[in-house]
């Protein structure tokens, strides 16, 4: 008993000692980034994302040290906007996201979280491209994490399907397919607009996303076969929801684009794809209704989900296209301000002469 108390006292004093260490935000970022990189490379080190919470007890003391180091979550919050290459990016993917995952209960929310995390990697690549920072190295970082997250998503959804939750699995797969299709198109556009060189070749990332987009469609089609056995009655309600998405996205596209000039050829190409994607959704929806009316319910529902995927893809492309343009504009404005500061410094120097 005495030995246990001595150990607890030693641990308490150690934590108090750490609390007294004064680190700047930059220094904290460096410490955590290096710690995470070291833990990733050395299996003997307990990685901070291998967290097990039971009755509010943190099983790995290293997590407590990280929380102390980072002042109760300030760095973790700041890391949410980090991109590959930023010093706080490891905090985002190795601490924030795994911690969020431990708090998620239920198979469907877990599948949705894994889909979100997979798509998040692609959004990071697009933000890097808009800021002129997407290159071979950062694209490779994105690709590695994208493929890991996509594999985890598939595993979680397969568990859903194995439990007989075919309806939920189809819904998750349709949303995922739409997301991956939209981002695949955007990354293809971004890659085509980039200067081809050895240092900014993002072909492996583009190929990985395109391959996943194709597999996502195949997986959804396979899942539909099980789903159709029990859910024919959903057709009309689902068709109405799809029509609402098409209408809402079309209206927003016309209103937003007419009032906003495209910031670049990349954004312009992204936005140009939206009317044809919406038209594909409309065509598939009409085809699905015709098949349903003729009594071919199985094929009707399969085509209906093609329409839903296309409608959601158009909506995602619109949001990301506008976001891409905003980030590009911010980069240009920042660059202009920097040039203006340089000019003022030059003028000031000449005045001093």
N, C-alpha and C positions, 0 to 999 in steps of 0.2 A: 504493500500500500504506500509506504514511504517512497519507494522507487518511482511508483507511478506519479505521485505528487511532484517529485523532483523533476520528472520528465515534462509534466504539464507546465511547471514553473519555468523550466528552461525554454519551452516552446513559446510561452507567453512573453518572456523577456526578449526572445528573438524577434517576435512580431513587433513589439514596442520599439526595438532597435531599428527595424526596417521603417517603421512609421516616421522616425526622426530623420530619415535620409531625405534630403531636399533635392528633387530632380525637376528640371524644367520639362515642359511638355515634349520638347524635341528629344531630350535625353531619355525620357520615359519611352518614347516611341522606338528609339534605337535599342534600348534594353529589351523590350518585349519582342521586337522584330528578330533580334539575334537569338533570343531564347527560343522562339518558335522555330526558327530555321534549324537550330541545333537539335531540338527535340524531334523534328521531322526526319533528320538524317541519322539519328542514333536511337535505335529501338530500346536501348537500355534506359533512356530517359523517359519518364512518364509524361506523355504529351498532355497539354492542358485541355485538349478537346475530348480526351477520354474521361469524361465526367460521369459519375454515377450519383444521383441524388436519392437518398432514402431517408424519409422523415426529416428532411431539411438538413441532413448532414452531408457536407462535401467530402467525398472520399479521397480526393487528391489534394494534398496540402499546397501543391504548386498553384492551384487556382486561387487559393487565398492569398498567396504571395503576389500574384498578378493583380488581384483586386486592390490590395494595399498599394502596390506600386503605382497603380493608375488612378488613385484618388477616387475610388468609389464609382467608377463607371464613366468618368468624363471622356477618357480616351476611347472607351468602347463606343460611346455615342458618336464621337467625332469620326470613328472608323467606318461608320455606315456609308459615308460618301466616298470612301477610299477606292482607288482604282489600282489595277496591277502596276507595280512600280512605285506606288506611294508607300511611305514608311509604315502606315497603319493598316495596310491591306491584309497582312497576316492576322491582325486582330479580328478583322471582319470575318474572314473565312474559317479561322481556327478557334476563335473564342465566341464571337457573337452568334454566328449561325448555329454551331453545335449547342450552345446554351439555349437558344430558342427552341431547338429540336427537342431537348429534354423536357420542355414544358408543354409539348403538344400531346394530346391524348386522342386516340381514335384513329383508325386506319385511313379514313378519307381525309381528315386534316393533315395526316402525315404525308399522304400522297400529294396533296396540294402544296404542302411546304416544299417537298422535293422538286416538284415542277417549278415552283417559284425560284428555288435556288438555282436550278439549271438555267432558266431563262435569264436570271440575274447576271450570269456570266456573260451572256451575249449582249445584254444591255451595257455592261462594262466595256466590252470591245467597241461598241458603237460610240460610247462617250469618249473613249480614247481617240477614235477616228475623228470625231467632231473637233477635238482639241488638238489634232495633229500629232498625237502621241502613239498611235497604233503602229507597231512595227513587228518584226519577226519574233523578237523576244517576248513582248507583251502578249502577242497573239498566241504564242506557244503556252504561256501561263494560262490564258483563258481556255485554250483547247483542253489542257490536262484536267482542269477543274470542271469544265463542262462535261467531259466524258465520264468522270467519276460521278458527278451528280445525276447525269442521265441514266447511268447504270443503276444507281440507288433508286431512282424513280421507278424504273422498270421492275425492280425487285419488290418494291412496296405494292405496286399495282397488281403484280402477279399474286401476291398474298391476298389481296382483295378478291381477285377472281377465284382463287382456290377456296375461299370461304363462301363462295356463292353470291357475292355482292356484284353481280354483273352490271346492274344499272349504274351503280356508283362508279364502277371501273370504266364503263363507256363514257360517262360524263367527264371524268378526269382525263381520259385519253383524247377526247375531242378537243378540250381546252388546250391540252399540251400540244396536240398536232397543230392547232391554229397558231399558237405562239411560236413554235419552231419554224413553221412555214414562213411566217412574217419576218422573223429575224434572219432566216436563211436568204430571203430575197434582199433584205437590207445589206447584209454582209457581202453578198454577191455584187451589189451596186457599189458599195464602198471599195471592195477589192479592185473592181474594174476602173475606178477613178484614181486609184493610187499609182504613183510612179513605180514601175516594176524594177526592183533591185534586190540584191541578195539580203540586204538588211531589213527590208520591209515586206518580205514575201509572206502573206498570210494565207497562202493556198492550203496548207494543212488544216487550218481552222475552218476555212470555207468548206473544204471537202468533208470534214467531220460533221459539220452542221447539216450539210445537204444530205449526207448519208443518214443522219438521225431523222431528218424530216421524212425521208422515204420510209424508214422503218416505223416511224410513228404512225404513218397512214396505214401501213400493213397491220400493225398491232391493233389499231382501232377497228379495222375491218374484221379481223379475226375475233375480236371481243364482241362485235355486233351479233355474230352467229348465235352465241349463247344468250345474249340479251333479248333477241327477238322472240324467243320461246314464250316469254311471259309478259311482254310490254307493248303489244300492238296498240292498245288503247291510248298510248301517249302521243300518237301521231299529230292529231289536230292541235293540241296545246303547244307542242314543240314547234310545229310549223308557224304558229302565230308569234311565238317568241323570236324565231329566226327572222320573220318578216319585220318585226319591230327593230331588231339590230340593224338590218339592212337599211331601213328607213332613217333611223337615228344617225347612223354613220354617214349615209349619203347627205343628209341635211347638214350635218356638222362639217363635212368635207367642203360642200359648196359655200357655206357661210364663212368658214375659216380661210380657205384658200383664196377666195375672192377678195378678202380683206388683208391677206398677208402675201407679200412677194417672197418667192423661194430664195433662200439665202445662198444657195449654191446649186451646181448641177447635180450633186449627189442627192440633196433634199428634193430637188425637182423630180428626179427619176423615181425616188421612193413614193412621192405623192402621185406621180403619173400612173402607177400601178393600181391605185385604189379603185378607180371607176371600173376597170376590167375585172378586178377581183370581186367587186360588188355585183357586176353583171353575171359572173360565173355563179355566184351564190343565188341570184335571182333565177337563172336558168335551171340550176339543180333543184331549187325549190319547186318550180313549175313542173319539172319532170317528175319529181317525187309525188306531187299531188295527182298527176295523171296516172302514175303507176298504182297509187292507192285506190283511185276511183275504178281502175280496171281490175282490181282484186289481187294485184301482185304486191301484197303487204310487205313481204320480206325485202324485196328489192326496193320498194318505196322507202322503207325506213333507212336502208343503207345509203340511198341517194340523199335522203333528208339530212343525214349527218354530214355528207359531203358539203351540202349547202351551209350547214351550221359552221363547219370548220372554215369555209371561205368567208362567211360573213364576219366571224370573229377575227380572222386574219386581216381583213380590211380595216377593222376597227383598231387593231393593234398597230398596223402599219401607219395609220393616220397619227396616232398618239406618238409613236416613235419618230416619225418623219418630222413632226413639229418640234419635238424635243431635240432632235439632231440639229435642226436649223437654229434653235435658240442657243444651243451650246456653241455652235460655229460662230454665231453673232457675238456671243460673249468673248470668245477667243479673239475675234477681230478687234472688238472694242478695247480689250485689254492691251492688244498689240499697239493700237493707235495711241492709247494713253502712254504706253511705254515710250513710243517714238516722240510724243509731245514732251515728255519729261526730259528726254535726251536733248531735244532741240533747245529747251529752256536752259539746260545746263551748259550747252554750247554757247548760247547767247550770253549767259552770265559770265562765262569764261572770257568771251571776247570783250565784254564790257569792262572786266577787270583789267584787261590789257590797256 
